[in-house]
Amino acid sequence: MVLYYLLYTIALFLMLPGELKKREPKIRKRWLSERTGNYNKSEGADLKSKVGCGSTIWVHAVSVGEVKAAIPLIEKIVTDIQCAVVVSTVTDTGQEVASKYLPPEVKVIYIPFEIPLFLKRALDYIKPHIFIILETELWPGIISHVSGRGIPVLLLNGRISSQSYKGYKKIKFLLGPILKKISLIGVQNELYRQRIVDLGAPAGGVKITGNIKYDVNRELKIPEWAMAIRKPVIVAGSTHDNEEEHLLQVYSELKKEFKTISLILAPRHPERCESVEALIQKYGFEYIKRSAIILDNVSFKKEPPGLVLVDEVGELSSIYGAADICIVGGSFIPRGGQNLLEPAYWGKPVVCGPYMDNFPMTEDFVRRKAVFSIPVEEIYEKTRELLINGNKAVKMGEEALRIYKENRGAVEKCINEIKIVLNQ
């Protein structure tokens, strides 16, 4: 661990100026305070237990995807177990989504850097009774410090993609001791169970608890502005660099045949919207940015725009409900894909790329003909097919919704495991 902390400290020293600079001035002070474990100096960081069992549960969810998946689990902890809950993230967008969508009594913080002094400060202040990691964020420092205090560490909704598995196997001798410090590992499926046991986790401490992303409470309302734009509507969500330009080319081609077609384009990282906007302007499309739509109940000044650039976070799950076809980004390039369950909830036909390693349930959707998983060159062909053959699009969407409903229930399993640890 000494070598790990040394290397981490050197890397942090080199990266810290850039990390500070890329953040807005208004959050820099809080970000630095919390990442160094100084929560007592952070605005509003009252993390004391207040209700119910008197325990504090610390949940770590790295970014937007993990936070959104954790919402039903955290809500259930608050209502059923009645503990104080602290949620930490790494990213600023994760902070935004957590602050916006989690219950108001949940405290949202940045996780401290992996330096012993900072970790000690954080644990001394928060005093968690359980530390929960979502998915597979295996940070040796915080796991060692938490378990070293006799505090149970739970890893829930665990997954190990094939790419991560190959990488982890190279450092199995380092990873095994860390995995043994985790009290319970709840994984999404049998394949992940086998992988994590092979990496050194005790077999008796690994259980299949399912995928909590199926349990996300999606009682959402489709935004009025999304319902007001011209039909048919394609929603391309969580897109990455090198995907948007191809999607704009597809949109340009489809417009020749489908005169009223609209595209809602939602980049995965809002900070990229400026470069995406430049691409849109290059093609000469009429468009509007989501941030320019002030009211949800919107009446556009002229006719509705053909293209909307979503430059805000947190609304994509609802926007999918307005789509006739959903395209899931991060999957046409080797980035592991994004969440196809959000459009599946709405019963929408889904088009994604071949790189969906982070969402292995995609294989089931493809096998049951609820999703097209295709290379980027075939997007035009498949979207055109679905626009022409409405019955096929409907059947795909219905099957996607059926799969979604069949796989719910993981949150309840996770809650039961937490109760066992708390002796409730």
N, C-alpha and C positions, 0 to 999 in steps of 0.2 A: 504493500500500500504506500510505502514511503516514496518509491519511484513514481507511482501513479500521481500522488499529490504534487511531486516536484514537476513532472511533465505538464500537469494540468495548470499549475501556477505560472509556468513559463508561457504556455499558450494563452492564458488569460491576460497576462501582462502585455503580450503582443497585440491581442485582439480588442482589448478594452477601449482604447481611444476610438476605434472605428465603430464599435457597438454603441458607445455613447453618442457619437456624432449622428448616427442614422436615426436616432430617436428624437421626437419632437421635444423642444426645450421644456415644455410644461410637464413632461413626465420623467425627465432625466433624473431629477433629485430623488423622486420616489423609487424609480427603477434601481438606482445605485444603492439607496438605503436598504431596500428589501433584498437585493441580490447579495449584499454583504451581511445579511441577517439582522439588520437594525430595524426591526418592525416597530419598536417603541418610538422611533423617530419618523415613522411613515404616517401620513395623514389618515386618520380614521382607522388605524389598525388595532382596534379593540378585539383581541382574539380570545377573550376569556370565555370559558364555558358558562352558559346561562340557564339551560333548560334540561328537563328530562333526567337522563341517567347521569348527568354531570360529566360525561366524557367528551373528549374532543377527538374527532376523526379528521385526519389530514389526508386529502385526496389530491394526488398529482396527476394532472392532465396536461400534456405538453402544449398542444395548440388547439386550433379551432375544431378539428375533427374529433379529437378526444374529449374536448369540453362538451360538444353537442351530444356525443354518445353518452356522456356521463350524466346528463341532466336528469333522466328518470331515476337513475341510481341514487343521485344526491337528494332528489326530492323525497325518495322513499326513506333514506336515512333520516332526513329531517322529520318526516311525519310518523314513521313507524318506530324507529329506534330513539328518536328525540334526543339526538346528540348535537352539540355544537359542531359545525363543519367548516373547515378551512380548505379552500381549493387553491392550489398553486399551478401556475403555468410558466412556460419559458417565453412564449411569443407575446407581442403586444396585441395581435389580433385575437389570440386566445383570451387575454384579459378583457378585451371589449365584449366578446361574446359571453364570457362567464358573468361579467358585471350586468349585462343586459338581460340574460335569460335565467340565471339561477335565482332561487328564492332570496329575498332581500336580507335575511338573517345570515346567509352564507358569506363568509369573509373571503375575498379574492386577493391573492398575493402573488408576487414573483417568487419562484423557488431560489434558495441561496446558491451561490457558486459552490463548487465541490472543493472547498478549502476548510480544513478542520475548525479554525476559529469561527468562520461564518456559520458553519453547520451547528456548532455548539451554541452560538447565540440564538439561532432560530429555534432549536429544540428547547432551550432554556425558557424561551418566551412563549412558544405555542403549547408546549407540554402535551403532545398528542398521546392518546391511549392506543390508537391504531394508525399506521401509515399505509395508505393504499396507493399502489401504482397502477395506472391503467395502461393496458396493452403491454409493451415490453420495453419500458424505459429503465434499463439496468444501469443506474448510476452507482458505482461501487461506494463512493464516499458517504452519501446519505443513507444507503442501505446498511452500511457498516455502523454508522453512528446510531441510527435508530435501533437496530437489533442489539447493539452493544449496551443499550440502556434497558434491555429487556422488553422493549416495545414491539408487539407483533407487526411484521411487515406482510402485507397481502398484495399479491399481483393478480389483478382481475382483468377479464376480457383479453387474456394473453394470446398473442399470436407471434409466429416466427415465419416470415416469408422465406421462400427458397433462397433468395439472394442473401438475406440476413443469416440464414442457417449456415450457408457456406462460409460467410465471414466469421461467425461465432465459433465454428469448428476449429478455426486457426488459432483461436485464443481460449480453447476449451479449458486448458490448465489454469487460466486466470478466472474464467467465468464460473467454473464449478463451485469454488468456495463461496462466491457471492450468492449463487442460487441456493446454497445450503442455509444461508441466513434468512431466507424468506419462509415465513411460517406456512403459508398456503399459496399455491399457484393455481388459479382458475383459468383454464384455457378454453378457446372457442370450439375446438373439435379434436378428434382423435389424432389426426396428423400432427397438430401442434403439441399434443401431449407427448407423443413419441419423440419429437424433436427436442423438446426441452429436457426430457429425461435423459436423452442421449448426451446432452450438453453438461449434465452433471446434477440436475435437480433430483432430489430423493423421490422415487416413484410414488411412495405413500403420501407425499405432500402435494401431488398434482391431481387436480380433478377437472373434469369437463363440465363447465358451468354455462356454456353457450356464448352467443354473441349479443352483447347488450345493445348493439346498434339496431337490432330488430325491434327493441323495446322503446326506442325514442318516442316520446309523446308528441305525435304530430297532429294534434288537433289544431291545425293551422288555418288561417284565412288567406285566400289568394288575394294579393294586393289589387286594389281597384285599377291601378294604372296598368297592371299586367293583363287584366281582363279587357281593358279598353283598346289595346292595340289590335291591329288587323290580323285576321286569320288567313291561313294557318300559321301557327307559331312554333318555331324551333327554339328551344332553350339549350344553349351550350354552357354548361356549368363547370366551375373549377378548372378552367383551361390554363395551360402553361405556355411559356415561350415556345415558338415553333409549331404551335397548334393553331393559334388565332388566325394567322395568315391563310392557312389552308382552309379553315372554316369560312373565312370571308370570300375566298375563291368559290367555294361550294355555294354559298349564299348568292353570289353574283350569278352563277350559272342557273340556280333554281329560280331566280327572279325572272329569267327570260320566259319560263313556262308557267310559273305560278305568280301572277302579277301582284297579288296582295300579300305575299308571304312576308313574315316578320322574323327577325332574329333578336333574341335576348342573349347577350354575351356577357358572361360573368367570370372574369379572370380569377384564378385561385388566390392571387396576392394583389390586393387593391393598389399597392404601391406601383404596380406595373401598368396601371390604367393609362398613364400618360403615353407610354410607348404604344399601347394598344390603340389608343385614340388616334395617334399619328398614322397607324396602319389603316384605320377606318377612313380617315381623311384622304389617304393616298388612293383609295378606291372610289372616292367621291360619293359615298353613301350619305343620305340624310339620316341624322341620328340625334339622340338626346342622351345625356348622362342621367343615371338614376338620381344623383344628388341634386339635379336641376328640377326634379319632380317634387315639388314642395309638399303637396297634399296627397294623401292616399286616394281620396275621392277626387280624381283629377279629370278635368276636361281639357284636352289639348287645344292650343290656340288655333291650329289649323287642323288638318287631318292627323291621325296618330302617326308617329314616326315609324319607319320600317325597321329601325334598329335601335335598341336600347343597350347602352354600355353600363353595366352594374358596377359602380365604383364604391360601393359600401358593403360591409360584411353583415352576415346574420340573416339575410332575407331569402337566400337561394332556395331553401327547403320549401318555402311558400310559393316562390315564383314557378317552380316546376309544375305546380297545379294548373297553371295557365297554358301549358305546352300541349302541342299535338305530337311532337317528337322531342325526346330529351337526348342530348349528347353529353356524355360524361367525360370530362377532360382528364389530363394527367395520365392518360391511358394509351395515347397514340405515340408517345415517347416513353422511354424506360424510366418512369417516375413512380410506378407502383399503382397508379390509378386513384380515383376518388370515389366517393360514396354513391353507389347505384341504388341504395335502399331509399334514398330521398325521392327519386322519381317513381320507384316501385310502389311506395306508399300511395301515390295518387293514381296508380293503375295506368301508367304511361309506358309506351314502347320506348326502349332504351337502346341507344347505339353507343358502343364503347370500343376502345382499341384493344390490342392484344396484351398490353402491359397492365394487368390488373392484379399483380401479386399481392397487394395489400388487402385485397377483397376476394379471397379464394372462393367465397360463395358464388362468385360470378360463373364458375363452372356449372353449377346447378341451374342457374338462370339460362345459360346457353343451352345446356342439355335439354331443358324443357321448353326451348324456343320462345323464351321471354325476352331475350336480349340478342342483338347482333354484336358479336365481337369480331371486329374486322380491322385490317390495316388502314392507314389514313387515306390511301388512294381509293378506297371503296366507299367513302362517306357519301359522296354525291349519289352513287348508284343506289345505296340502301335507303337514304333519306327520300330520294325520288320514288322508290318502290313503295315506301310506306305512305307517302302523300297520295299516290295514285290508288293504292289498295287500302282503303280505309278499314275494311273488315279485318285484314291481317294486322293492322296497327292496333285495333281494338282487342283482338285475341291475344296479341303479345302483352298488352297492358294488363289484361285480366289475369293472365298467367303470372305476371310479375307480382301483382297484388296478392294472388293466392299463395305464392311462395313466401312472401313477406309475412302473411298472417300465420302460416304454418310454423314459423320459427321463433315466435315470440315466447317469452318466459324466462330469459336469462337473468333479468334483474332480480326476480324473486329468489332464484338460486343463490345469487351473490349476497342478497340481504340475509338469507338463512346462515350463510357461512360467517358473515360479520357478527351476527347474533351469537353464534357458537363461540367465537373468539371473545366476545364481551360477556359470555356466560349469562345471556338473557334467556 
